[in-house]
Amino acid sequence: MPKLVGQCLVSRDPNEWNSGVTAGLTTKNCYGETTPITSTGTSYPGVYPEQMRVVDMVIRGMSNPAYLLDITMLSAFRKDARPSIYSGDLNPQQRVNPTYSADCSHWCLPGLPDTWNELFYTTLFY
């Protein structure tokens, strides 16, 4: 039986091109990123998106607040979890030009999306 009663909202995953996460990247895109951001502390590794501030404010103002599973911050630390040029959908010409061809909008499976699912399951039942 689920323990969580009410609403559970899940934030969106970060997009390196509009979330400020590019400050943590060592290249112009996700190509060549092989390690997660390892800075200590709980600070967001870029600019915390303005829309997330609005969501936080709205949830705090609700008479029955929803639970927010914030995967935005969690995911922002995993700059290495993108398929880049290794998704299998690129031709040889695209592979040699990763600046324009790297897939920086999807996530590698298994990996980070599995963590989102485990956190959501834990939120529901524990």
Chimera marker file (.cmm) of the C-alpha trace (Angstrom):
<marker_set name="trace">
<marker id="1" x="0.000" y="0.000" z="0.000" r="1" g="1" b="0" radius="0.5"/>
<marker id="2" x="1.492" y="3.385" z="-0.945" r="1" g="1" b="0" radius="0.5"/>
<marker id="3" x="2.555" y="5.535" z="1.991" r="1" g="1" b="0" radius="0.5"/>
<marker id="4" x="2.398" y="8.826" z="0.068" r="1" g="1" b="0" radius="0.5"/>
<marker id="5" x="-1.091" y="10.271" z="0.063" r="1" g="1" b="0" radius="0.5"/>
<marker id="6" x="-1.663" y="13.301" z="-2.117" r="1" g="1" b="0" radius="0.5"/>
<marker id="7" x="0.273" y="14.683" z="-5.031" r="1" g="1" b="0" radius="0.5"/>
<marker id="8" x="3.818" y="13.979" z="-6.072" r="1" g="1" b="0" radius="0.5"/>
<marker id="9" x="5.366" y="16.299" z="-8.625" r="1" g="1" b="0" radius="0.5"/>
<marker id="10" x="8.558" y="15.471" z="-10.480" r="1" g="1" b="0" radius="0.5"/>
<marker id="11" x="10.739" y="18.302" z="-11.768" r="1" g="1" b="0" radius="0.5"/>
<marker id="12" x="12.129" y="18.148" z="-15.268" r="1" g="1" b="0" radius="0.5"/>
<marker id="13" x="15.619" y="17.074" z="-16.136" r="1" g="1" b="0" radius="0.5"/>
<marker id="14" x="18.117" y="19.855" z="-16.782" r="1" g="1" b="0" radius="0.5"/>
<marker id="15" x="19.007" y="20.961" z="-20.265" r="1" g="1" b="0" radius="0.5"/>
<marker id="16" x="22.637" y="22.018" z="-20.410" r="1" g="1" b="0" radius="0.5"/>
<marker id="17" x="21.849" y="24.758" z="-22.884" r="1" g="1" b="0" radius="0.5"/>
<marker id="18" x="19.391" y="26.748" z="-20.778" r="1" g="1" b="0" radius="0.5"/>
<marker id="19" x="19.927" y="25.821" z="-17.140" r="1" g="1" b="0" radius="0.5"/>
<marker id="20" x="23.337" y="27.293" z="-16.474" r="1" g="1" b="0" radius="0.5"/>
<marker id="21" x="24.865" y="23.840" z="-16.079" r="1" g="1" b="0" radius="0.5"/>
<marker id="22" x="27.324" y="24.643" z="-18.865" r="1" g="1" b="0" radius="0.5"/>
<marker id="23" x="29.482" y="26.282" z="-16.197" r="1" g="1" b="0" radius="0.5"/>
<marker id="24" x="30.303" y="22.753" z="-15.007" r="1" g="1" b="0" radius="0.5"/>
<marker id="25" x="31.138" y="21.389" z="-18.453" r="1" g="1" b="0" radius="0.5"/>
<marker id="26" x="34.735" y="21.126" z="-19.625" r="1" g="1" b="0" radius="0.5"/>
<marker id="27" x="33.702" y="21.202" z="-23.294" r="1" g="1" b="0" radius="0.5"/>
<marker id="28" x="31.177" y="23.234" z="-25.290" r="1" g="1" b="0" radius="0.5"/>
<marker id="29" x="28.694" y="20.368" z="-25.139" r="1" g="1" b="0" radius="0.5"/>
<marker id="30" x="28.397" y="16.945" z="-23.517" r="1" g="1" b="0" radius="0.5"/>
<marker id="31" x="30.975" y="15.334" z="-25.832" r="1" g="1" b="0" radius="0.5"/>
<marker id="32" x="34.033" y="14.231" z="-23.902" r="1" g="1" b="0" radius="0.5"/>
<marker id="33" x="32.397" y="14.466" z="-20.488" r="1" g="1" b="0" radius="0.5"/>
<marker id="34" x="33.374" y="11.304" z="-18.632" r="1" g="1" b="0" radius="0.5"/>
<marker id="35" x="32.947" y="12.121" z="-14.948" r="1" g="1" b="0" radius="0.5"/>
<marker id="36" x="30.134" y="13.553" z="-12.833" r="1" g="1" b="0" radius="0.5"/>
<marker id="37" x="30.479" y="16.926" z="-11.133" r="1" g="1" b="0" radius="0.5"/>
<marker id="38" x="32.141" y="16.105" z="-7.834" r="1" g="1" b="0" radius="0.5"/>
<marker id="39" x="31.993" y="19.418" z="-5.996" r="1" g="1" b="0" radius="0.5"/>
<marker id="40" x="31.060" y="18.943" z="-2.376" r="1" g="1" b="0" radius="0.5"/>
<marker id="41" x="28.029" y="20.436" z="-0.717" r="1" g="1" b="0" radius="0.5"/>
<marker id="42" x="24.477" y="20.725" z="-1.907" r="1" g="1" b="0" radius="0.5"/>
<marker id="43" x="24.787" y="23.764" z="-4.142" r="1" g="1" b="0" radius="0.5"/>
<marker id="44" x="23.326" y="23.534" z="-7.627" r="1" g="1" b="0" radius="0.5"/>
<marker id="45" x="26.165" y="23.158" z="-10.171" r="1" g="1" b="0" radius="0.5"/>
<marker id="46" x="24.847" y="26.050" z="-12.236" r="1" g="1" b="0" radius="0.5"/>
<marker id="47" x="22.091" y="28.605" z="-11.995" r="1" g="1" b="0" radius="0.5"/>
<marker id="48" x="19.010" y="27.171" z="-10.249" r="1" g="1" b="0" radius="0.5"/>
<marker id="49" x="16.304" y="27.565" z="-12.919" r="1" g="1" b="0" radius="0.5"/>
<marker id="50" x="13.857" y="30.394" z="-12.258" r="1" g="1" b="0" radius="0.5"/>
<marker id="51" x="10.915" y="28.113" z="-13.043" r="1" g="1" b="0" radius="0.5"/>
<marker id="52" x="12.012" y="25.834" z="-10.170" r="1" g="1" b="0" radius="0.5"/>
<marker id="53" x="11.934" y="28.796" z="-7.782" r="1" g="1" b="0" radius="0.5"/>
<marker id="54" x="8.361" y="29.458" z="-8.894" r="1" g="1" b="0" radius="0.5"/>
<marker id="55" x="7.413" y="25.787" z="-8.397" r="1" g="1" b="0" radius="0.5"/>
<marker id="56" x="8.941" y="25.838" z="-4.891" r="1" g="1" b="0" radius="0.5"/>
<marker id="57" x="6.981" y="28.989" z="-4.024" r="1" g="1" b="0" radius="0.5"/>
<marker id="58" x="3.684" y="27.587" z="-5.349" r="1" g="1" b="0" radius="0.5"/>
<marker id="59" x="4.106" y="24.303" z="-3.446" r="1" g="1" b="0" radius="0.5"/>
<marker id="60" x="4.831" y="26.157" z="-0.196" r="1" g="1" b="0" radius="0.5"/>
<marker id="61" x="1.639" y="28.186" z="-0.709" r="1" g="1" b="0" radius="0.5"/>
<marker id="62" x="-0.637" y="25.170" z="-1.269" r="1" g="1" b="0" radius="0.5"/>
<marker id="63" x="-3.144" y="24.265" z="1.451" r="1" g="1" b="0" radius="0.5"/>
<marker id="64" x="-2.248" y="20.585" z="0.881" r="1" g="1" b="0" radius="0.5"/>
<marker id="65" x="1.345" y="20.819" z="-0.351" r="1" g="1" b="0" radius="0.5"/>
<marker id="66" x="2.502" y="18.350" z="-2.954" r="1" g="1" b="0" radius="0.5"/>
<marker id="67" x="5.748" y="16.443" z="-2.570" r="1" g="1" b="0" radius="0.5"/>
<marker id="68" x="8.373" y="17.562" z="-5.100" r="1" g="1" b="0" radius="0.5"/>
<marker id="69" x="10.845" y="14.958" z="-6.307" r="1" g="1" b="0" radius="0.5"/>
<marker id="70" x="13.550" y="17.298" z="-7.585" r="1" g="1" b="0" radius="0.5"/>
<marker id="71" x="15.437" y="15.386" z="-10.252" r="1" g="1" b="0" radius="0.5"/>
<marker id="72" x="16.708" y="18.651" z="-11.752" r="1" g="1" b="0" radius="0.5"/>
<marker id="73" x="19.416" y="19.157" z="-9.154" r="1" g="1" b="0" radius="0.5"/>
<marker id="74" x="20.255" y="15.452" z="-8.943" r="1" g="1" b="0" radius="0.5"/>
<marker id="75" x="20.603" y="15.170" z="-12.715" r="1" g="1" b="0" radius="0.5"/>
<marker id="76" x="22.644" y="18.345" z="-13.140" r="1" g="1" b="0" radius="0.5"/>
<marker id="77" x="25.559" y="16.673" z="-11.364" r="1" g="1" b="0" radius="0.5"/>
<marker id="78" x="25.630" y="13.923" z="-14.044" r="1" g="1" b="0" radius="0.5"/>
<marker id="79" x="27.048" y="15.823" z="-17.012" r="1" g="1" b="0" radius="0.5"/>
<marker id="80" x="28.614" y="12.527" z="-18.061" r="1" g="1" b="0" radius="0.5"/>
<marker id="81" x="25.304" y="10.640" z="-18.414" r="1" g="1" b="0" radius="0.5"/>
<marker id="82" x="24.450" y="11.723" z="-21.962" r="1" g="1" b="0" radius="0.5"/>
<marker id="83" x="24.873" y="9.496" z="-25.044" r="1" g="1" b="0" radius="0.5"/>
<marker id="84" x="26.909" y="12.187" z="-26.840" r="1" g="1" b="0" radius="0.5"/>
<marker id="85" x="28.105" y="10.686" z="-30.138" r="1" g="1" b="0" radius="0.5"/>
<marker id="86" x="27.648" y="7.094" z="-28.938" r="1" g="1" b="0" radius="0.5"/>
<marker id="87" x="23.887" y="6.780" z="-29.420" r="1" g="1" b="0" radius="0.5"/>
<marker id="88" x="24.285" y="4.772" z="-32.609" r="1" g="1" b="0" radius="0.5"/>
<marker id="89" x="22.169" y="7.136" z="-34.703" r="1" g="1" b="0" radius="0.5"/>
<marker id="90" x="25.010" y="9.161" z="-36.207" r="1" g="1" b="0" radius="0.5"/>
<marker id="91" x="26.731" y="8.648" z="-39.531" r="1" g="1" b="0" radius="0.5"/>
<marker id="92" x="30.558" y="8.805" z="-39.763" r="1" g="1" b="0" radius="0.5"/>
<marker id="93" x="30.525" y="12.469" z="-40.837" r="1" g="1" b="0" radius="0.5"/>
<marker id="94" x="28.462" y="13.423" z="-37.776" r="1" g="1" b="0" radius="0.5"/>
<marker id="95" x="30.711" y="11.438" z="-35.416" r="1" g="1" b="0" radius="0.5"/>
<marker id="96" x="33.804" y="13.378" z="-36.478" r="1" g="1" b="0" radius="0.5"/>
<marker id="97" x="32.045" y="16.680" z="-35.695" r="1" g="1" b="0" radius="0.5"/>
<marker id="98" x="30.801" y="16.218" z="-32.101" r="1" g="1" b="0" radius="0.5"/>
<marker id="99" x="30.407" y="19.958" z="-31.522" r="1" g="1" b="0" radius="0.5"/>
<marker id="100" x="27.293" y="19.918" z="-33.690" r="1" g="1" b="0" radius="0.5"/>
<marker id="101" x="26.256" y="16.247" z="-33.543" r="1" g="1" b="0" radius="0.5"/>
<marker id="102" x="26.519" y="15.154" z="-29.908" r="1" g="1" b="0" radius="0.5"/>
<marker id="103" x="23.203" y="14.066" z="-28.372" r="1" g="1" b="0" radius="0.5"/>
<marker id="104" x="23.071" y="16.139" z="-25.202" r="1" g="1" b="0" radius="0.5"/>
<marker id="105" x="19.312" y="15.990" z="-24.687" r="1" g="1" b="0" radius="0.5"/>
<marker id="106" x="18.786" y="12.304" z="-23.860" r="1" g="1" b="0" radius="0.5"/>
<marker id="107" x="20.067" y="10.169" z="-20.981" r="1" g="1" b="0" radius="0.5"/>
<marker id="108" x="21.963" y="6.874" z="-21.114" r="1" g="1" b="0" radius="0.5"/>
<marker id="109" x="20.061" y="3.780" z="-20.048" r="1" g="1" b="0" radius="0.5"/>
<marker id="110" x="20.534" y="2.131" z="-17.631" r="1" g="1" b="0" radius="0.5"/>
<marker id="111" x="21.705" y="4.874" z="-15.351" r="1" g="1" b="0" radius="0.5"/>
<marker id="112" x="20.279" y="8.139" z="-14.201" r="1" g="1" b="0" radius="0.5"/>
<marker id="113" x="16.635" y="7.430" z="-15.208" r="1" g="1" b="0" radius="0.5"/>
<marker id="114" x="16.831" y="4.256" z="-13.106" r="1" g="1" b="0" radius="0.5"/>
<marker id="115" x="17.797" y="6.404" z="-10.124" r="1" g="1" b="0" radius="0.5"/>
<marker id="116" x="14.766" y="8.647" z="-10.750" r="1" g="1" b="0" radius="0.5"/>
<marker id="117" x="12.519" y="5.567" z="-10.739" r="1" g="1" b="0" radius="0.5"/>
<marker id="118" x="14.057" y="4.203" z="-7.526" r="1" g="1" b="0" radius="0.5"/>
<marker id="119" x="13.576" y="7.542" z="-5.769" r="1" g="1" b="0" radius="0.5"/>
<marker id="120" x="9.974" y="7.763" z="-6.961" r="1" g="1" b="0" radius="0.5"/>
<marker id="121" x="9.254" y="4.207" z="-5.778" r="1" g="1" b="0" radius="0.5"/>
<marker id="122" x="10.808" y="4.982" z="-2.389" r="1" g="1" b="0" radius="0.5"/>
<marker id="123" x="8.716" y="8.158" z="-2.159" r="1" g="1" b="0" radius="0.5"/>
<marker id="124" x="5.553" y="6.152" z="-2.737" r="1" g="1" b="0" radius="0.5"/>
<marker id="125" x="6.164" y="3.268" z="-0.359" r="1" g="1" b="0" radius="0.5"/>
<marker id="126" x="8.532" y="4.414" z="2.430" r="1" g="1" b="0" radius="0.5"/>
<link id1="1" id2="2" r="1" g="1" b="0" radius="0.2"/>
<link id1="2" id2="3" r="1" g="1" b="0" radius="0.2"/>
<link id1="3" id2="4" r="1" g="1" b="0" radius="0.2"/>
<link id1="4" id2="5" r="1" g="1" b="0" radius="0.2"/>
<link id1="5" id2="6" r="1" g="1" b="0" radius="0.2"/>
<link id1="6" id2="7" r="1" g="1" b="0" radius="0.2"/>
<link id1="7" id2="8" r="1" g="1" b="0" radius="0.2"/>
<link id1="8" id2="9" r="1" g="1" b="0" radius="0.2"/>
<link id1="9" id2="10" r="1" g="1" b="0" radius="0.2"/>
<link id1="10" id2="11" r="1" g="1" b="0" radius="0.2"/>
<link id1="11" id2="12" r="1" g="1" b="0" radius="0.2"/>
<link id1="12" id2="13" r="1" g="1" b="0" radius="0.2"/>
<link id1="13" id2="14" r="1" g="1" b="0" radius="0.2"/>
<link id1="14" id2="15" r="1" g="1" b="0" radius="0.2"/>
<link id1="15" id2="16" r="1" g="1" b="0" radius="0.2"/>
<link id1="16" id2="17" r="1" g="1" b="0" radius="0.2"/>
<link id1="17" id2="18" r="1" g="1" b="0" radius="0.2"/>
<link id1="18" id2="19" r="1" g="1" b="0" radius="0.2"/>
<link id1="19" id2="20" r="1" g="1" b="0" radius="0.2"/>
<link id1="20" id2="21" r="1" g="1" b="0" radius="0.2"/>
<link id1="21" id2="22" r="1" g="1" b="0" radius="0.2"/>
<link id1="22" id2="23" r="1" g="1" b="0" radius="0.2"/>
<link id1="23" id2="24" r="1" g="1" b="0" radius="0.2"/>
<link id1="24" id2="25" r="1" g="1" b="0" radius="0.2"/>
<link id1="25" id2="26" r="1" g="1" b="0" radius="0.2"/>
<link id1="26" id2="27" r="1" g="1" b="0" radius="0.2"/>
<link id1="27" id2="28" r="1" g="1" b="0" radius="0.2"/>
<link id1="28" id2="29" r="1" g="1" b="0" radius="0.2"/>
<link id1="29" id2="30" r="1" g="1" b="0" radius="0.2"/>
<link id1="30" id2="31" r="1" g="1" b="0" radius="0.2"/>
<link id1="31" id2="32" r="1" g="1" b="0" radius="0.2"/>
<link id1="32" id2="33" r="1" g="1" b="0" radius="0.2"/>
<link id1="33" id2="34" r="1" g="1" b="0" radius="0.2"/>
<link id1="34" id2="35" r="1" g="1" b="0" radius="0.2"/>
<link id1="35" id2="36" r="1" g="1" b="0" radius="0.2"/>
<link id1="36" id2="37" r="1" g="1" b="0" radius="0.2"/>
<link id1="37" id2="38" r="1" g="1" b="0" radius="0.2"/>
<link id1="38" id2="39" r="1" g="1" b="0" radius="0.2"/>
<link id1="39" id2="40" r="1" g="1" b="0" radius="0.2"/>
<link id1="40" id2="41" r="1" g="1" b="0" radius="0.2"/>
<link id1="41" id2="42" r="1" g="1" b="0" radius="0.2"/>
<link id1="42" id2="43" r="1" g="1" b="0" radius="0.2"/>
<link id1="43" id2="44" r="1" g="1" b="0" radius="0.2"/>
<link id1="44" id2="45" r="1" g="1" b="0" radius="0.2"/>
<link id1="45" id2="46" r="1" g="1" b="0" radius="0.2"/>
<link id1="46" id2="47" r="1" g="1" b="0" radius="0.2"/>
<link id1="47" id2="48" r="1" g="1" b="0" radius="0.2"/>
<link id1="48" id2="49" r="1" g="1" b="0" radius="0.2"/>
<link id1="49" id2="50" r="1" g="1" b="0" radius="0.2"/>
<link id1="50" id2="51" r="1" g="1" b="0" radius="0.2"/>
<link id1="51" id2="52" r="1" g="1" b="0" radius="0.2"/>
<link id1="52" id2="53" r="1" g="1" b="0" radius="0.2"/>
<link id1="53" id2="54" r="1" g="1" b="0" radius="0.2"/>
<link id1="54" id2="55" r="1" g="1" b="0" radius="0.2"/>
<link id1="55" id2="56" r="1" g="1" b="0" radius="0.2"/>
<link id1="56" id2="57" r="1" g="1" b="0" radius="0.2"/>
<link id1="57" id2="58" r="1" g="1" b="0" radius="0.2"/>
<link id1="58" id2="59" r="1" g="1" b="0" radius="0.2"/>
<link id1="59" id2="60" r="1" g="1" b="0" radius="0.2"/>
<link id1="60" id2="61" r="1" g="1" b="0" radius="0.2"/>
<link id1="61" id2="62" r="1" g="1" b="0" radius="0.2"/>
<link id1="62" id2="63" r="1" g="1" b="0" radius="0.2"/>
<link id1="63" id2="64" r="1" g="1" b="0" radius="0.2"/>
<link id1="64" id2="65" r="1" g="1" b="0" radius="0.2"/>
<link id1="65" id2="66" r="1" g="1" b="0" radius="0.2"/>
<link id1="66" id2="67" r="1" g="1" b="0" radius="0.2"/>
<link id1="67" id2="68" r="1" g="1" b="0" radius="0.2"/>
<link id1="68" id2="69" r="1" g="1" b="0" radius="0.2"/>
<link id1="69" id2="70" r="1" g="1" b="0" radius="0.2"/>
<link id1="70" id2="71" r="1" g="1" b="0" radius="0.2"/>
<link id1="71" id2="72" r="1" g="1" b="0" radius="0.2"/>
<link id1="72" id2="73" r="1" g="1" b="0" radius="0.2"/>
<link id1="73" id2="74" r="1" g="1" b="0" radius="0.2"/>
<link id1="74" id2="75" r="1" g="1" b="0" radius="0.2"/>
<link id1="75" id2="76" r="1" g="1" b="0" radius="0.2"/>
<link id1="76" id2="77" r="1" g="1" b="0" radius="0.2"/>
<link id1="77" id2="78" r="1" g="1" b="0" radius="0.2"/>
<link id1="78" id2="79" r="1" g="1" b="0" radius="0.2"/>
<link id1="79" id2="80" r="1" g="1" b="0" radius="0.2"/>
<link id1="80" id2="81" r="1" g="1" b="0" radius="0.2"/>
<link id1="81" id2="82" r="1" g="1" b="0" radius="0.2"/>
<link id1="82" id2="83" r="1" g="1" b="0" radius="0.2"/>
<link id1="83" id2="84" r="1" g="1" b="0" radius="0.2"/>
<link id1="84" id2="85" r="1" g="1" b="0" radius="0.2"/>
<link id1="85" id2="86" r="1" g="1" b="0" radius="0.2"/>
<link id1="86" id2="87" r="1" g="1" b="0" radius="0.2"/>
<link id1="87" id2="88" r="1" g="1" b="0" radius="0.2"/>
<link id1="88" id2="89" r="1" g="1" b="0" radius="0.2"/>
<link id1="89" id2="90" r="1" g="1" b="0" radius="0.2"/>
<link id1="90" id2="91" r="1" g="1" b="0" radius="0.2"/>
<link id1="91" id2="92" r="1" g="1" b="0" radius="0.2"/>
<link id1="92" id2="93" r="1" g="1" b="0" radius="0.2"/>
<link id1="93" id2="94" r="1" g="1" b="0" radius="0.2"/>
<link id1="94" id2="95" r="1" g="1" b="0" radius="0.2"/>
<link id1="95" id2="96" r="1" g="1" b="0" radius="0.2"/>
<link id1="96" id2="97" r="1" g="1" b="0" radius="0.2"/>
<link id1="97" id2="98" r="1" g="1" b="0" radius="0.2"/>
<link id1="98" id2="99" r="1" g="1" b="0" radius="0.2"/>
<link id1="99" id2="100" r="1" g="1" b="0" radius="0.2"/>
<link id1="100" id2="101" r="1" g="1" b="0" radius="0.2"/>
<link id1="101" id2="102" r="1" g="1" b="0" radius="0.2"/>
<link id1="102" id2="103" r="1" g="1" b="0" radius="0.2"/>
<link id1="103" id2="104" r="1" g="1" b="0" radius="0.2"/>
<link id1="104" id2="105" r="1" g="1" b="0" radius="0.2"/>
<link id1="105" id2="106" r="1" g="1" b="0" radius="0.2"/>
<link id1="106" id2="107" r="1" g="1" b="0" radius="0.2"/>
<link id1="107" id2="108" r="1" g="1" b="0" radius="0.2"/>
<link id1="108" id2="109" r="1" g="1" b="0" radius="0.2"/>
<link id1="109" id2="110" r="1" g="1" b="0" radius="0.2"/>
<link id1="110" id2="111" r="1" g="1" b="0" radius="0.2"/>
<link id1="111" id2="112" r="1" g="1" b="0" radius="0.2"/>
<link id1="112" id2="113" r="1" g="1" b="0" radius="0.2"/>
<link id1="113" id2="114" r="1" g="1" b="0" radius="0.2"/>
<link id1="114" id2="115" r="1" g="1" b="0" radius="0.2"/>
<link id1="115" id2="116" r="1" g="1" b="0" radius="0.2"/>
<link id1="116" id2="117" r="1" g="1" b="0" radius="0.2"/>
<link id1="117" id2="118" r="1" g="1" b="0" radius="0.2"/>
<link id1="118" id2="119" r="1" g="1" b="0" radius="0.2"/>
<link id1="119" id2="120" r="1" g="1" b="0" radius="0.2"/>
<link id1="120" id2="121" r="1" g="1" b="0" radius="0.2"/>
<link id1="121" id2="122" r="1" g="1" b="0" radius="0.2"/>
<link id1="122" id2="123" r="1" g="1" b="0" radius="0.2"/>
<link id1="123" id2="124" r="1" g="1" b="0" radius="0.2"/>
<link id1="124" id2="125" r="1" g="1" b="0" radius="0.2"/>
<link id1="125" id2="126" r="1" g="1" b="0" radius="0.2"/>
</marker_set>
